[in-house]
Amino acid sequence: MPKPKMIFVNLPVSDLKKSTAFYEAVGAVKNPQFSDDTASCMVFSETIYAMLLTHEKYRQFTQKKIADARATSEVLICVSEESRAAVDATVNKALAVGAREPGPKQDYGFMYGRNFEDPDGHTWEVMWMDVEAAKAQMQAKQTAAAL
């Protein structure tokens, strides 16, 4: 099996200190080795990182205008959790430190999700899925369609 790939989500933030504190409250850990006064490397797991970048730092990587994530959709970031309760716990942590929950819970039985917006309006989806139940439901739909 190939080595798991790592993902680094680069997010422009208007207040690095505030955003760093927000992500720490949600459960990420700041890696000081890859952080300075222009960036915070926030670790969610061995393979998932959010790079919080000041606008000046972010502009070093693109010539495009930085989107106002409160007004336009730039990206939807989705992370998994181990259970429905863990989804609720993560979103509730975010809400407790100022996040906004822009939409209703999504409950499909085999999949459950909620979302929140960080202080800059970046949308994070948090979901749990029973993979075997999802496969069974998809198989049942394919069988019904073939009849």
C-alpha positions in Angstrom: 0.0 0.0 0.0 1.4 3.4 -0.9 2.4 5.8 1.9 -0.6 8.1 2.8 -0.4 11.5 1.2 -0.5 14.6 3.3 -2.8 17.6 2.7 -1.9 21.2 3.5 -4.9 23.5 3.3 -3.6 27.1 2.9 -6.0 29.7 4.3 -5.6 33.4 4.2 -6.5 34.9 7.6 -7.0 38.5 8.6 -5.8 38.0 12.2 -3.2 35.3 12.6 -3.2 35.3 16.4 -7.0 35.1 16.6 -7.2 32.4 14.0 -4.5 30.3 15.6 -6.3 30.5 19.0 -9.6 29.5 17.2 -8.1 26.4 15.6 -6.4 25.4 18.8 -9.8 25.6 20.6 -11.3 23.4 17.9 -8.6 20.7 18.5 -5.7 21.5 16.1 -2.1 21.7 17.5 0.2 24.4 16.4 3.5 23.1 15.0 6.1 25.8 15.9 8.7 24.4 13.5 6.6 25.6 10.6 5.1 28.7 12.2 6.2 32.3 12.5 4.7 35.8 12.6 3.3 35.3 9.1 2.0 31.7 9.3 0.7 29.1 11.7 0.9 25.4 10.8 -2.1 23.8 12.5 -2.0 20.0 12.8 -5.2 18.0 12.7 -3.7 14.6 12.2 -0.5 12.9 10.8 -1.8 13.7 7.3 -4.0 16.9 7.6 -2.7 20.4 8.2 -4.1 23.9 7.9 -1.6 26.6 7.0 -3.0 29.8 8.4 -1.3 32.6 6.4 -1.5 36.4 6.8 -2.8 38.1 3.7 0.7 39.3 2.9 2.2 35.8 3.1 -0.7 34.3 1.1 -0.1 36.8 -1.7 3.4 35.3 -2.1 1.7 32.2 -3.6 -0.9 33.7 -5.9 -1.6 36.7 -8.0 -5.3 36.3 -7.6 -7.5 38.4 -5.4 -8.0 36.9 -1.9 -11.7 35.9 -1.6 -13.9 37.2 1.1 -15.0 33.9 2.4 -17.9 35.5 4.2 -19.3 36.7 0.9 -18.2 34.1 -1.7 -17.7 30.4 -1.6 -14.0 29.6 -2.2 -13.8 26.0 -1.0 -15.6 23.5 1.3 -13.2 21.6 3.5 -14.5 18.3 4.9 -12.9 16.3 7.7 -14.1 13.0 9.1 -14.8 12.1 12.7 -15.2 8.7 14.4 -18.8 9.1 15.5 -21.9 11.3 15.4 -21.0 12.5 19.0 -17.5 13.4 17.8 -19.0 15.5 14.9 -21.2 17.3 17.5 -18.2 17.8 19.9 -16.0 19.3 17.2 -18.7 21.7 15.9 -19.7 22.7 19.4 -16.1 23.5 20.2 -16.0 25.8 17.2 -19.3 27.5 18.1 -18.0 28.1 21.6 -15.1 30.2 20.3 -17.1 32.2 17.8 -17.8 30.1 14.8 -21.0 30.3 12.9 -23.0 27.2 11.8 -24.3 28.3 8.4 -26.6 25.3 7.7 -28.6 22.6 9.3 -27.4 19.2 10.4 -27.4 16.6 7.6 -28.5 13.2 8.8 -28.9 10.4 6.2 -28.7 7.5 8.7 -25.4 6.1 7.4 -23.9 9.6 7.3 -24.1 12.5 9.6 -22.6 16.0 9.2 -22.5 19.5 10.4 -20.5 22.6 9.4 -19.0 25.8 10.7 -17.4 28.9 9.5 -14.1 30.0 11.1 -13.4 33.7 12.0 -12.6 34.5 8.3 -15.7 32.7 6.9 -13.9 29.5 5.7 -16.4 26.7 5.7 -15.4 23.4 7.4 -17.7 20.4 7.1 -17.4 17.7 9.8 -18.8 14.3 9.0 -19.2 10.7 10.2 -20.0 7.9 7.9 -20.7 4.2 8.4 -18.9 3.0 5.3 -20.4 -0.5 5.2 -24.0 0.9 5.5 -23.3 3.4 2.8 -22.0 0.7 0.5 -25.1 -1.4 1.2 -27.4 1.5 0.4 -25.6 2.2 -2.8 -25.7 -1.5 -3.8 -29.4 -1.6 -3.1 -30.0 1.5 -5.3 -27.9 -0.1 -8.1 -29.8 -3.3 -7.9 -33.2 -1.5 -7.9 -32.1 0.5 -11.0 -31.1 -2.6 -12.8 -34.5 -4.2 -12.4 
